[in-house]
């Protein structure tokens, strides 16, 4: 799918993304979630990107790390499923083994450039 002249966006690459707003006890980043999404927890579902996945036909690549910050890998899987259920083309899902929330990006343009290769392949198809 090529972007239109008007939208300016050809695709989205979501790396270790906060795709679901939550302040559950299992979320060690709950305070940061509140700072970003606000204090009104009743609005979190509406403000969560995964809620709006079906509203866009934009090509999407999701990348998660094996040792991700708690819950982010699950949000990535949830987004993948929501996109998969709402379109004909399955989104690209990449899991980097032996990486964490920081190292997943730190290896771009190094000898271990698996994520970079995946990103370039994705971008060629947009």
C-alpha positions as CSV (number, residue, x, y, z in Angstrom):
1,X,0.0,0.0,0.0
2,X,1.4,3.3,-1.0
3,X,0.7,6.5,0.9
4,X,-1.5,9.1,-0.6
5,X,-0.3,12.5,-1.5
6,X,-2.3,14.0,1.3
7,X,-1.4,11.9,4.4
8,X,2.4,12.0,4.3
9,X,2.8,8.7,6.1
10,X,3.7,5.5,4.4
11,X,3.8,3.2,7.4
12,X,4.4,2.9,11.1
13,X,7.1,1.0,13.0
14,X,6.2,0.5,16.6
15,X,9.2,-0.6,18.7
16,X,8.6,-1.5,22.3
17,X,5.5,0.7,22.2
18,X,3.1,1.6,24.9
19,X,0.0,0.5,23.0
20,X,-2.3,0.0,26.0
21,X,-2.7,2.6,28.8
22,X,-2.9,0.9,32.2
23,X,-1.9,1.5,35.7
24,X,-2.3,-2.0,37.0
25,X,-0.1,-3.2,39.9
26,X,1.9,-5.3,37.4
27,X,2.9,-2.2,35.5
28,X,6.2,-0.8,37.0
29,X,5.7,2.2,34.7
30,X,2.3,3.2,36.0
31,X,3.4,6.7,37.1
32,X,4.7,7.4,33.6
33,X,1.5,6.1,32.1
34,X,-0.4,8.6,34.3
35,X,1.9,11.4,33.2
36,X,1.3,10.6,29.6
37,X,-2.3,9.5,29.4
38,X,-3.7,11.6,32.3
39,X,-5.2,10.8,35.7
40,X,-8.7,9.8,34.5
41,X,-8.3,6.0,34.3
42,X,-11.8,5.8,32.7
43,X,-10.4,7.4,29.6
44,X,-7.5,4.9,29.2
45,X,-9.2,2.5,26.9
46,X,-10.2,5.3,24.5
47,X,-6.7,6.8,24.7
48,X,-5.0,3.5,24.0
49,X,-3.6,3.1,20.4
50,X,-4.7,-0.6,20.3
51,X,-8.3,0.6,20.6
52,X,-8.0,2.4,17.3
53,X,-6.1,-0.2,15.3
54,X,-9.0,-1.1,13.0
55,X,-9.5,2.6,12.0
56,X,-6.4,2.8,9.8
57,X,-5.2,0.9,6.8
58,X,-1.6,2.1,7.3
59,X,1.0,-0.7,7.1
60,X,2.4,-1.5,10.5
61,X,5.4,-3.3,11.8
62,X,5.6,-4.2,15.5
63,X,8.9,-5.0,17.2
64,X,9.2,-6.4,20.8
65,X,12.1,-7.7,22.8
66,X,12.3,-11.0,24.6
67,X,13.2,-9.3,27.9
68,X,10.8,-6.3,27.3
69,X,9.6,-4.0,30.1
70,X,6.7,-5.8,31.7
71,X,3.5,-5.8,29.7
72,X,4.9,-4.1,26.5
73,X,5.4,-7.4,24.7
74,X,1.8,-8.3,25.5
75,X,0.6,-4.9,24.2
76,X,2.5,-5.6,21.0
77,X,0.8,-9.0,20.6
78,X,-2.6,-7.4,21.3
79,X,-1.9,-4.8,18.7
80,X,-0.8,-7.4,16.2
81,X,-4.0,-9.4,16.8
82,X,-6.2,-6.3,16.5
83,X,-4.6,-5.3,13.2
84,X,-4.7,-8.9,11.9
85,X,-8.4,-9.1,12.7
86,X,-9.2,-5.8,11.0
87,X,-7.4,-6.1,7.6
88,X,-6.5,-8.4,4.8
89,X,-2.7,-7.9,5.2
90,X,-1.2,-9.3,8.3
91,X,1.1,-6.8,10.1
92,X,4.8,-7.6,10.5
93,X,5.6,-8.8,14.0
94,X,9.3,-9.1,15.0
95,X,10.6,-10.3,18.4
96,X,14.2,-9.8,19.1
97,X,15.5,-12.6,21.2
98,X,18.1,-11.9,24.0
99,X,17.2,-8.2,23.9
100,X,15.5,-5.8,26.3
101,X,13.6,-2.5,26.1
102,X,16.9,-0.6,25.5
103,X,19.1,-3.0,23.6
104,X,16.4,-3.6,21.0
105,X,17.3,-0.1,19.5
106,X,20.9,0.0,20.6
107,X,22.0,-2.6,18.0
108,X,20.7,-0.7,14.9
109,X,23.5,-0.2,12.4
110,X,25.9,-2.6,14.2
111,X,27.1,-6.1,13.3
112,X,23.9,-7.3,14.9
113,X,21.5,-5.4,12.8
114,X,18.5,-7.8,12.7
115,X,16.0,-5.1,13.6
116,X,17.5,-2.7,11.0
117,X,17.2,-5.4,8.3
118,X,13.6,-6.0,9.3
119,X,12.8,-2.3,9.3
120,X,14.4,-1.8,5.8
121,X,12.4,-4.8,4.4
122,X,9.2,-3.4,5.9
123,X,9.9,0.1,4.5
124,X,10.5,-1.2,1.0
125,X,7.0,-2.6,1.0
126,X,5.3,0.6,2.1
